[in-house]
Amino acid sequence: MIPKPSGFRLGRIMIVARREFRSTVFTKGFILGAIAFPLAMFVVVALIPLLMSDHAVPIQGTIVIADSDGSVAAAAQATFDRMLDDPLSVGGSAQDLLDKDSQPALDDLQSLGDAGTIVNVKVIRVSNTSDLIALRADVQAERLLALAEVPTDLLSADPPVDSVIALLVPSNMSPKSTALFSRTIRDATVVARVEKTGTDLKKARALVRQPKTDAARMTRDGTQASESLELRLFIPGGFMILMWIATFTSANQLCTTTIEEKSSKVIEVLLSALSPTELLAGKIVGQSFVSAIMLATYGSVGIATLAFATMLDVVPLSAMLMFIVWFVLAYFMVASIMAAVGSAVSDLREAQSLIGPAMSVMMIPLLVWLPISENPTGWLATISSFIPPIGPFIMVLRTTGAIEPIPAWQVIGSLIVNFAATFLLIWLAGRVFRIGVLMQGKPPTPLELLRWARAR
């Protein structure tokens, strides 16, 4: 019979918290898996564009284009000649390249080639009525870079929508080279078609050329800063994922350590010196410091990214302060669930059946990230803010992505509901923990856990 320690002492809780913290943080697994590896991934992702651009493979060889009058082949050859004279123009459209007075569209998001790639391509024209069997064999044998068959009706003033260009490339052709050939031949077909109508291509392009938009953001101090619509969309998701990772990594570690201590009977020794409530509180508090370290590590990287992009003013200081409040609520709710599950089972396989439903619910913020980021004040965002335990994650999406301030009554109401849910889950976890840590045998069902919570 294990004696029950009297009273509820903060000192005993902090001893357990310090032990939990040290046993998690001062390990190679945590340092490598939770901190070093993710930071290394950030560096690798940042270096990928540099690595790819420094190893551009030259494109040299012959392309055969079968068209009715040779106009497509001529336009394509002019494009490739311009690429050879100006390697930095690779990725621009054929219309850009044929217009000697225009600059290549290097900033076009749809550009498919690597700027700086050496392109030395010779275009041979054959009639589209010729026998192309031998040419297809040359493509298969890698003696030709590509064979393109342009239907005659594509060069008419009113081409049919179902007519396509057949492009054949060798099996070892890189995807970027194939995309470059495809785009160049498509654009050359358009150039040939326009010239057949007698239209001045340069004037026609000038008429349909879309002007660029230089979007700027007016900051709260009256200055202007560059605007990135893509980054603005991903900022709320970044904050939410940051909180999700920091919360679940430490909460999952709490579940794992509880199961290990229960299986090795260590928890029975601990219960001889302190009460189950003190043990539970100490473990949750100890892992909260672990979670705070992860939050600070990843958060500093995120803030540095915003500062580099001159977008620190996008997320107001009040939203960052509230982020800490929502993080605390989210952590204690998730940690309470994980601690209760860990105390009720004897190995990790048994825990999966109980954690599965909880994880299904916790995946909801990831699924509704984009809809809520686009409309932070909509009905979906408003309703889900009051649903624990996903409410804190939803509120982070709303407060960091809202163009207009969230109504005060919704923020206050969500705080009240989620605070109440946090205390309720901690209380339920304590009731389950005091019974589960000494139970052995068959894992309980969710209904049995509820009966444990109601037991006196």
C-alpha positions in Angstrom: 0.0 0.0 0.0 1.6 3.3 -1.1 1.3 6.0 1.5 -0.5 9.2 0.4 1.5 12.4 1.0 -0.4 15.1 2.8 -1.0 18.6 1.5 -0.4 20.2 -1.9 3.1 21.7 -2.0 4.4 23.9 -4.8 8.0 22.8 -4.0 7.2 19.2 -4.8 5.6 20.2 -8.1 8.6 22.3 -9.2 10.9 19.3 -8.4 8.9 17.1 -10.7 8.7 19.9 -13.3 12.5 20.4 -13.2 13.0 16.6 -13.6 10.6 16.4 -16.5 12.3 19.4 -18.2 15.8 18.1 -17.8 14.9 14.5 -18.9 13.5 16.0 -22.1 15.7 18.9 -23.1 19.1 17.6 -22.2 18.9 14.7 -24.6 20.5 14.2 -28.1 17.1 13.3 -29.5 15.4 16.6 -28.5 18.4 18.7 -29.6 18.7 17.0 -33.0 15.0 16.3 -33.7 13.2 19.3 -32.3 15.7 22.1 -32.8 18.8 21.2 -35.0 17.0 19.3 -37.7 14.2 21.8 -38.4 16.7 24.7 -38.4 18.8 22.8 -40.8 15.8 22.3 -43.1 15.2 26.0 -43.1 18.8 26.5 -44.3 18.5 23.8 -47.0 15.2 25.2 -48.3 16.8 28.7 -48.6 19.8 27.2 -50.5 17.9 25.1 -52.9 17.3 27.9 -55.5 21.0 28.8 -55.4 22.1 25.2 -55.8 19.7 24.7 -58.7 20.7 27.9 -60.5 24.4 27.2 -60.2 24.1 23.8 -62.0 22.1 24.8 -65.1 22.8 22.2 -67.9 23.3 23.6 -71.4 20.7 22.7 -74.0 22.3 21.9 -77.3 21.0 20.0 -80.3 18.4 19.9 -83.1 14.6 20.3 -83.0 12.4 19.3 -86.0 9.2 21.2 -86.5 6.6 20.0 -89.0 4.3 22.8 -90.1 2.6 23.8 -93.3 4.7 26.7 -94.5 7.7 27.0 -92.2 6.5 30.1 -90.3 6.4 28.3 -86.9 9.9 26.9 -87.4 11.2 30.4 -88.4 9.6 32.0 -85.3 11.0 29.3 -83.0 14.5 29.6 -84.5 14.4 33.4 -83.9 13.5 32.7 -80.3 16.3 30.2 -79.8 18.8 32.6 -81.5 17.9 35.3 -79.0 18.4 32.9 -76.1 21.8 32.0 -77.5 22.8 35.7 -77.7 21.3 36.6 -74.3 21.3 33.6 -71.9 19.6 35.7 -69.2 16.5 35.9 -71.4 15.7 32.1 -71.0 12.3 31.8 -69.6 10.8 34.8 -71.5 8.0 34.2 -74.1 8.6 34.0 -77.8 6.8 37.4 -78.2 9.3 38.9 -75.7 12.3 37.4 -77.5 11.2 38.4 -81.0 10.7 42.0 -80.0 14.3 43.3 -79.8 13.2 46.4 -78.0 11.5 44.7 -75.1 13.1 43.2 -72.0 12.7 39.5 -71.3 10.0 38.6 -68.8 12.5 37.4 -66.2 10.1 38.1 -63.3 7.2 36.2 -64.9 5.9 33.7 -62.4 5.2 31.3 -65.3 8.7 31.3 -66.7 9.9 27.7 -67.1 13.6 27.9 -68.0 16.6 28.7 -65.8 17.9 32.2 -66.5 21.5 31.9 -67.6 21.1 28.5 -69.2 23.0 28.2 -72.5 20.5 27.3 -75.2 22.1 26.4 -78.6 19.2 24.9 -80.6 18.9 24.5 -84.3 15.4 24.2 -85.8 14.8 22.2 -88.9 11.5 22.5 -90.7 9.8 19.7 -92.6 6.3 19.6 -94.1 3.6 18.3 -91.8 2.6 16.0 -94.7 6.0 14.2 -94.6 6.6 10.8 -93.3 7.8 11.3 -89.7 8.5 7.7 -88.8 12.3 8.1 -89.3 12.2 11.4 -87.3 10.4 9.7 -84.4 13.1 7.0 -84.4 15.8 9.7 -84.2 14.0 11.2 -81.1 13.9 7.7 -79.6 17.6 7.3 -80.3 18.3 10.7 -78.7 19.7 12.2 -81.9 17.0 14.9 -81.9 16.0 17.0 -78.9 12.4 17.1 -80.0 9.9 16.6 -82.8 6.9 19.0 -83.0 3.9 18.5 -85.3 1.9 21.7 -85.8 -1.5 21.1 -87.4 -2.3 23.4 -90.3 -5.6 24.6 -88.8 -3.7 26.1 -85.8 -2.3 28.8 -88.2 -5.7 29.9 -89.4 -7.3 33.2 -88.2 -9.9 31.1 -86.2 -8.1 28.0 -84.9 -10.2 25.2 -83.5 -10.0 24.8 -79.7 -9.5 21.0 -79.9 -6.4 21.1 -82.1 -3.1 20.5 -80.3 0.6 20.5 -81.0 2.2 17.0 -80.7 5.6 17.3 -79.0 7.8 14.2 -78.8 11.0 14.3 -76.7 13.5 11.6 -75.7 13.0 9.7 -72.4 16.0 11.4 -70.8 14.8 14.9 -71.5 14.6 17.0 -68.3 11.2 18.4 -67.3 12.4 22.0 -67.6 13.8 21.5 -71.0 10.6 19.9 -72.2 8.6 22.8 -70.7 10.9 25.3 -72.4 10.4 23.6 -75.8 6.7 23.4 -75.4 6.3 27.0 -74.5 8.6 28.3 -77.2 6.8 26.3 -79.9 3.3 27.4 -78.6 4.4 31.1 -78.7 6.0 30.7 -82.1 2.7 29.3 -83.4 0.9 32.4 -82.1 3.6 34.7 -83.7 3.2 32.9 -87.1 -0.6 33.1 -86.9 -0.6 36.9 -86.1 1.9 37.6 -88.9 -0.3 35.7 -91.4 -3.1 38.2 -90.7 -0.9 41.1 -91.6 -1.1 42.6 -88.1 1.8 44.5 -86.7 2.9 42.1 -83.9 4.7 44.8 -82.0 1.7 47.1 -81.9 -0.6 44.2 -81.1 1.6 43.2 -78.2 1.7 46.8 -77.0 -2.2 46.9 -77.0 -2.6 43.8 -74.9 0.4 44.1 -72.6 -0.8 44.3 -69.0 0.7 47.1 -66.9 2.6 46.1 -63.8 1.1 46.8 -60.4 3.4 48.1 -57.7 1.5 47.3 -54.6 2.6 49.1 -51.4 1.3 48.9 -47.9 0.7 52.0 -45.8 2.1 51.3 -42.3 0.6 52.7 -39.1 3.3 55.3 -38.8 2.4 56.8 -42.2 5.3 55.3 -44.3 5.0 52.9 -47.2 6.4 49.3 -47.3 6.5 46.7 -50.0 3.5 44.4 -50.1 3.7 40.6 -50.7 0.2 39.1 -51.1 1.5 35.6 -51.0 3.4 36.2 -47.7 0.4 38.0 -46.2 -1.7 34.9 -46.9 0.8 32.5 -45.3 1.6 34.6 -42.2 -1.5 33.4 -40.2 -0.8 29.8 -41.1 2.8 30.2 -40.1 1.8 31.4 -36.6 -0.8 28.7 -36.2 1.6 25.9 -37.4 4.3 27.3 -35.0 1.9 27.0 -32.1 0.7 23.6 -33.3 4.3 22.2 -33.5 5.4 23.6 -30.1 2.2 22.4 -28.4 2.0 18.9 -29.8 5.7 18.1 -29.6 5.9 18.6 -25.8 2.4 17.2 -25.2 3.3 14.0 -27.1 6.5 13.8 -25.0 4.4 14.1 -21.9 2.3 11.2 -22.9 5.3 9.1 -23.8 7.2 9.7 -20.6 4.1 9.0 -18.5 3.6 5.6 -20.3 7.3 4.7 -19.8 7.3 5.6 -16.1 4.1 3.6 -15.6 5.4 0.5 -17.4 8.7 0.6 -15.5 7.0 1.1 -12.1 8.9 4.3 -11.6 5.6 6.2 -11.2 4.8 4.1 -8.1 8.0 5.2 -6.5 7.2 8.8 -7.3 3.7 8.4 -5.8 5.2 7.4 -2.5 6.6 10.9 -2.2 3.9 13.1 -3.7 0.3 13.0 -4.6 -1.1 12.1 -8.1 -2.2 15.7 -8.5 1.2 17.1 -7.7 2.8 14.6 -10.1 0.5 15.5 -12.9 0.9 19.3 -12.3 4.7 18.9 -12.2 4.8 17.0 -15.4 2.6 19.4 -17.3 4.5 22.5 -16.0 7.9 20.8 -16.9 6.8 20.1 -20.4 5.4 23.7 -20.7 9.0 25.0 -20.4 10.1 22.6 -23.2 7.3 23.9 -25.4 8.3 27.5 -24.6 11.9 26.8 -25.8 10.6 25.4 -29.1 8.2 28.4 -29.4 11.1 30.8 -28.8 13.4 29.0 -31.3 11.0 28.8 -34.2 9.3 32.1 -33.3 12.6 34.0 -33.6 13.2 32.5 -37.0 9.7 33.6 -38.1 10.1 37.1 -36.7 13.5 37.4 -38.4 11.9 36.4 -41.7 9.2 39.1 -41.3 11.9 41.7 -40.4 13.9 40.7 -43.5 10.8 41.1 -45.7 10.0 44.5 -44.0 6.6 43.1 -42.9 6.8 43.3 -39.1 4.0 45.9 -39.1 1.6 43.4 -40.7 1.1 41.6 -37.4 0.4 44.2 -34.6 2.1 43.9 -31.3 -1.2 43.2 -29.6 -1.7 40.2 -31.8 1.7 38.8 -30.9 1.0 39.3 -27.2 -2.4 37.6 -27.6 -0.6 34.8 -29.4 1.2 34.0 -26.1 -2.1 33.8 -24.3 -3.6 31.5 -26.9 -0.5 29.3 -26.9 -0.8 28.8 -23.1 -4.4 27.8 -23.4 -3.8 25.5 -26.3 -0.8 23.8 -24.5 -2.6 23.1 -21.3 -5.7 21.7 -23.0 -3.6 19.4 -25.3 -1.2 18.5 -22.5 -4.1 17.6 -20.2 -5.5 15.2 -22.8 -2.2 13.6 -23.5 -1.4 13.2 -19.8 -4.8 11.5 -19.2 -4.2 9.2 -22.1 -0.7 8.3 -21.0 -1.8 7.5 -17.5 -4.6 5.2 -18.7 -2.5 2.8 -20.9 0.6 0.7 -20.6 2.2 1.1 -24.0 2.2 3.4 -27.0 0.1 1.1 -29.2 -2.7 1.2 -26.7 -2.5 5.0 -26.6 -3.2 5.3 -30.4 -6.8 4.2 -30.0 -7.5 7.0 -27.5 -5.3 9.7 -29.1 -6.8 9.1 -32.6 -10.1 10.8 -32.0 -8.5 13.7 -30.3 -6.0 14.1 -33.1 -8.8 14.1 -35.7 -10.3 17.1 -34.0 -7.0 18.9 -33.6 -6.4 18.6 -37.4 -9.4 20.9 -38.1 -7.3 24.1 -37.8 -4.9 22.8 -40.5 -7.9 22.0 -42.8 -9.6 25.4 -42.4 -6.4 27.5 -42.4 -6.9 29.0 -45.9 -10.7 29.7 -45.7 -10.2 31.5 -42.3 -7.1 33.4 -43.5 -9.1 34.7 -46.4 -12.1 35.7 -44.3 -11.1 36.0 -40.6 -14.4 37.6 -39.7 -16.7 35.1 -41.4 -19.1 32.8 -39.8 -16.8 29.8 -40.0 -14.0 31.6 -38.2 -16.4 33.1 -35.6 -18.1 29.8 -34.7 -14.9 27.7 -34.6 -13.3 30.3 -32.2 -15.7 29.1 -29.5 -15.1 25.4 -29.9 -12.4 24.0 -27.5 -9.8 22.7 -27.9 -9.3 24.2 -31.4 -10.5 27.7 -30.4 -7.0 29.0 -29.6 -5.6 27.8 -32.9 -8.5 29.5 -34.8 -8.1 32.7 -32.9 -4.4 32.9 -33.8 -5.4 32.5 -37.5 -7.9 35.3 -37.1 -5.8 37.8 -35.1 -2.7 37.5 -37.2 -4.5 37.6 -40.6 -7.4 40.0 -40.0 -7.3 43.3 -42.0 -9.9 44.7 -39.7 -9.8 44.3 -35.9 -11.7 41.2 -34.6 -14.8 42.4 -32.6 -13.9 42.8 -28.9 -16.9 40.7 -27.8 -15.6 37.7 -29.9 -12.1 37.9 -28.4 -13.4 38.2 -24.8 -16.0 35.5 -25.3 -13.5 33.1 -26.9 -11.1 33.8 -24.0 -13.8 33.0 -21.4 -14.9 29.8 -23.2 -11.4 28.5 -23.7 -10.2 29.4 -20.2 -13.2 27.5 -18.8 -12.5 24.5 -21.1 -8.8 24.6 -20.0 -9.7 24.3 -16.3 -12.3 21.6 -17.1 -9.8 19.5 -19.0 -7.1 19.9 -16.3 -9.7 18.8 -13.7 -10.8 15.8 -15.8 -7.2 14.9 -16.5 -6.4 15.0 -12.8 -9.4 12.7 -12.0 -8.3 10.2 -14.7 -4.6 10.4 -13.8 -5.1 9.5 -10.1 -6.8 6.2 -11.1 -5.0 5.4 -14.4 -1.4 5.6 -13.1 -2.0 2.5 -10.9 -4.2 0.6 -13.3 -2.8 -2.3 -15.3 -4.3 -4.7 -17.9 -6.7 -3.9 -20.7 -6.8 -0.2 -21.7 -10.0 1.6 -20.9 -12.5 2.8 -23.4 -13.5 6.5 -23.7 -16.7 5.7 -21.7 -14.6 4.1 -18.9 -12.4 7.2 -18.8 -15.6 9.3 -18.2 -16.5 7.0 -15.3 -13.1 7.5 -13.8 -13.5 11.2 -14.1 -16.8 11.0 -12.1 -15.5 8.6 -9.5 -15.0 10.0 -6.0 
